[in-house]
Amino acid sequence: MSQAYFHKDSAAVRFSVLCEGVDVGATVSSRALHYHFRPDAVGEDPLETYAAHADEIAEAVRRRVAAGSIEPVMLRELDLRAP
């Protein structure tokens, strides 16, 4: 897996997740991170929020891939909710 980074132009964290032996590129917007994980925070760092919840976010990517999504997987706030 590659290291996550913040892509300023898209205001999203980009990262990869190992899914069945294959690195799958994925993206989650800073807004989705904010509203799902830290709705009361002000001025939080999206990378810090991502890092604090990386395992949960990776599972969301795996669920999307299992459901047929192809790379790059673009997570929405709804995807972050556990089934």
Secondary structure, DSSP 4 states (H G I P E B T S, - for coil): -PPPEEEGGGTEEEEEEEETTEEEEEEEEHHHHHHHH-TT-SS--HHHHHHHTHHHHHHHHHHHHHTT--SSEEE-GGGGS--
